[in-house]
């Protein structure tokens, strides 16, 4: 398992990122996240805009 350091400096396991992405794409639910750059490469994912 590899670890990624996300933009907010939290370590996350790549398997977790893959599982979250898979679940979002399969179910078709939109994902609300502040880190669009972490998910933009995944085809079929619906990212909601995040307004602070």
Beta strands, then each sheet from edge to edge (+ up, - down):
strand 1: 3-5
strand 2: 11-13
strand 3: 31-32
strand 4: 47-48
sheet 1: 1+ 2-
sheet 2: 3+ 4+
end
